[in-house]
Each structure stands twice: as structure tokens, then as C-alpha cells.
Amino acid sequence: FREERFEDRLAQTREIQLSLLPPRVPSFGDFDVYAETEPAEEVGGDLYDYITVSERVLGLALADSAGHGLPAALQARDAIIGLRMGVEENLRITATIEKLNRVVSRSALASKFISLFYGELEPDGTFVYCNAGHVPPLLMHGGSVERLSTGGLVLGPNPDARYRRGYATIEPGSILLAYTDGIPETFGESGDMFETGRVEQILRSRRWPTAKALVQRVFREVRAFRGEAPAADDQTVLAVVRPSS
């Protein structure tokens, strides 16, 4: 009976978590956006979100709670809900992140921590972001790849942590690829890790006409690299493709 109740609660938590994922891909200027997530267990500690801050600002978020399973799922849920409630068009994103960090730090699950990448995109390609201890997303334009790492500590451990804004431009012909650490930290059958270098190779390997094609290619490559072994961590990938004008 106790086991049945636990399974029921797990199923309910999964329903809640799935309900937090965006129901549709946003239409925003000439940007093509797409994301997918795969939990390692019934529920996971990864979440992504598209937040319509205003008609001229689209928020993009990736959250990764330490560990996986039910506690991580609850923590990631709280982070995404807190972010949705906190963002405003004329409010600096660092103020929002700092407030969210204090909320996470005071939570009952404060022994855990959450990495978060959040950025706000404008129609001209201006991208203001804050990276709170997350795997740096890759921004490719031409032959160069920039890692978006400006920000600060993961959310939770230090309630007084301060954060900085980073600035980038998603120009025509650029691609932004963001992901959680379950992607580069996937182990292959030989015992080596997938690592960021392989993610960058995929990004550079061809011209990507759509964000969905790129995201799904990353997942296919990771699965092939992992072989028969089950995923050890939750995995999420988000891409933004801006076609050449």
C-alpha cells in the first residue's frame, strides 16, 4: 500500500513537471527556437522554459537541480516558477536571479543546489544573460564559438551571492546551443566522457537549418556514444537558430 501511494505521488509529480514545460515553441522574430528534455528517472531535475517577458523580449531558461529523481524535480520546479514570477521587462535580470537565489537558499531542500542559465532575447539579436553555475552555452557565428559563462555561483549555497550580466548578439547566421551537464558528462562504453568538445563538433559539423534538427542530432549522438547503458543523469538541450539574412 505504501509503495502504491509513493508511485501515485511520483506519477502526480511527473504530471506537474510536464505541465511546467512550455506547451508550444514560441514565435519570435526570425529566430527558430526548440528544446527537449529527457529525465534519467520517472521525473528529473532538468527544466527549460520560454518566458514571454513582453512583445519585444523573449526569456530563455535552463535549470538543472543537483541529482535526479523526485527531490531534484521539486527543486527545479520551484526555480522555474520563481523565475516566471520574478521577471519583468524593466527589471535587471541580475536582481531577479539574486532574489531567486535567496528563495532557493531558504528552501527545505537547500542542501541541494541548482544551476541556472537565463537570457533575454530582443528582436535585433541583443541577448542579455546570467549564468548561475551552469554549463556555458555555445554561441557560434561564422567560424568562432563563444562560451557564455558570465554570471556567478549556482543557486542555493550562498544567499548573499552576487551575479553579473553577460552580453552577446545572436546575429543573422548565428546559433545558440545550451544544454545541461548530463550531455557532456555522459560516459561511453569505453569509459570516456562525451565532453563539450563533441558538442562543439556537432555544432560545427554542418549548416543547421532548424533548431529542432540540431537538438535532435545532439541527442542521437549522445545515445550512440552511451550505447546500451542507461542515462546516468537528466539531459536537456535548447537551441536558437537565426538564419542568414
N, C-alpha and C positions, 0 to 999 in steps of 0.2 A: 504493500500500500504506500509506504513512504517513497519507494522507488518510482511508483506511478506518479505521485504528486510532484516529485522532482522533474520527471520527464515532461509533465504538463507545464510546469513553470519554465522549463527550458524552451519548450515549443512556443510559449507565450512571449518569452524574451526574444526569440528569433523573429516572431511576427512584429514585435515592436521595433527591433533593429532594422528589419527590411522596410518597415514603414517610414523610417528616418532617411532612407536612401532617396535621392531625387526621383520622382516618378517619370520625368522626361528630360531629355537633353535640351539645354537652353538654346534659343536662337538669339545670337548676339553679334551684330555687325557682320563682318566677313570671316569670323572665327568659327572653326569647326571644333567642337568640344565633345569628348567622350571619356567615360571611365567605367571600370569594372572592379569588383572585389570578390575574392574567394576566401572564406574562412577556413582555418585548418580543422576546426571542430564544428559542431552544430551552430554555434554562434562564435563571433570573433571580436577582436579588439581593434579592427580597422573600420573606418568610415570615411566616406568622401561626401562633399556637398557642393552644390551650386547655389549661391545666395544672390538673389536679385536685390542689390543694395538700393538701386534706383534705376531709372531708364537708361542712365549713362554709365553705370558701374555694375559689373558682374563680379561677385566674390567667388573664389575657388578655394576649397579647403580639403586637406587630407589630415586625418587624425589617426594615430597609432598608439594604442594603450599597451603598456608593458604586459607581456604574456599573451595568452589567448584563452578562449573559453568564457564562461559566464562573468567572472569579475572584470575581465578586460572589456567585455561587451558593455557592461553597465557604465564603466568609466568613460569609454569612447562616446556612449550615448550622451552622458552629461556634458562632455566637452562640445559636441556638435550643437546641442540645444542651447548651451550657454553662449556659443559663438553667434548663433542665429539671433538670440535676444540682444546681443551686445552691439552688433554692427550698425553703424549709421553713416550716411554719406559724408557728413562733415566732421566725423569723429576720427581722429588719428587711429590707425589700426593698432599701434603700439599700446595705446590706452586701453583698447578692448582686450588685447592679449594679456596685459598686466592684470586687469581685473579678473579675467578668466583664470589666470594662474593662481590668484588668491583664493578663488572659489574652489578650484581643484585641490589646493593645498589644505583647505579646511574640511574636505570631504572625508567620509568614513573610510574611503579607500586610499587615503593619502600616502600609504606605504608604497603604492604603485606610482607610476608616472606616465605621462602622455607626451609624445612628440606631436607637434602640430605645424603644418605649413599652411599659411593663409595669405592669399594675394587678391588684390582688387584690380580688375582689368577695365580699361576705358576704351572707347571705340577707336581712338587713334593709335592704340597699341601700348600706351603707357601702362606699366604694371608695377604697382607698389605692393611690397610683400613683407612678411615677417616669418622667419624660420625659427621655430622654437624647438631646437634639438632634433630636427627631422633630417632624414637623408636628403641632401641637397638636390632639388630638381635640376634637370639639364635643359638649357635653352640653346638651341642650335640655330645659327644663321650663317649661311654660306658654309665655309669650312671650319668655322670656330664654334666651340661649345663652351658655354659659361655655366658654372655651378652656382645656384642661388642659395647662398649659405648665411647671409646677413640676418641676424635676429638675436638669439640668446639661448638660455637654458631650456631643457624640457620643462613642461608644466608640472607643478606639484611639489618638488623637494624644497624649493626656496620661495616662500610667499613674497619676499621683497625683491625678487629678481627684476631687473630692468631689461627692456628689449629695444632693439633698433630697427628702423625701417630700411629695407633694401629697395633699389630702383632698377628696373630693366625696361626694355622696349621689345614687344613682340611685333617686329616689323613684317611687312609682306614677305613671304618666303621663309618665315621663322617657324620653329616647332618647339613647344614646351612639353617636356615629358617629366611627370612627377610620379613617385612610387613610394611604397613603404619598404622597410628593411627586409621584409620577407622575400623580396625579389633578389637583391644582391647576395643575401645570406643563405640562399638555397644551396644545399650540398648535392653534388653529383655522385654517381655510383663509385667514382674513383676517390672520393673523399675531399675534393677541392670545391671551393665555393664559386657560385656564378659571378659574383662581384660586379661592381659598377662598370668596369671595362667592357664586359659583354653587353650590358645595357646600351652603352655608348656605341658599340659596334652595330647593334641593331638600328639605332637611330641614324647612323651614317650610311647604312648599307644600301639605301635606295631613296628615291623621292617618295614621300608618303602623301598620297592624295587625300586621305581622310584620317582623322584621329582614331576612329574605330579600327581601321586596318592596322595601325601602329600598336594600339593597345593589345589587340588580339594576337599580334605577332610576338609581342613580348611574352605573353602567357604561354603560347605554343613552344617558344624556345626554352622557357623555364621548365615546362613539363618534360620536354625531351631531355633536357640536361639532368633532371631529377631521376628519370627512369621510373622504375616500379615503386620506389619509396613514396610514402605519403608525405604531404606537405607538413613541415615542422612548424610553420608559422603562417599567420594570415598574410594574404598578398593582395595589394591594391595598386592599380595603375591608372593614371589620369593623363590625358594628352590634349594639347591645344595646337591645332594646325591652322596657320594663316596662309592662304595661297598667295602666290606671287601676283602682284597687280598687273 
